[in-house]
Amino acid sequence: MDECITKEMTKSLLKAFEGINESLEDFQKACASTIESTEKHIVSALFLRESAMLIKLAESSFVTRWYYKHKYREAKYHRIKAERFFNQNFK
């Protein structure tokens, strides 16, 4: 009698843990997808800022060229830094 109860309890616990394992796998996939989309969003926003600074640099006069060159280099640095961070930590 005790053996039947123990076997049934073991089977029910096994099913419960299998369900938890499946849920954790789904959660891991969702987190990976979220991280990837966030990475793409951040890098694309930084690329747009870099492009805007490049356009302003091209349109600037001799007097303001040094300012926009600095801003363009800064934007480029931030984009490269973000790309390296995501490539090292999430791939």
Secondary structure as GFF3:
##gff-version 3
##sequence-region A 1 91
A	DSSP	alpha_helix	2	59	.	.	.	ID=ss1
A	DSSP	alpha_helix	65	90	.	.	.	ID=ss2
###
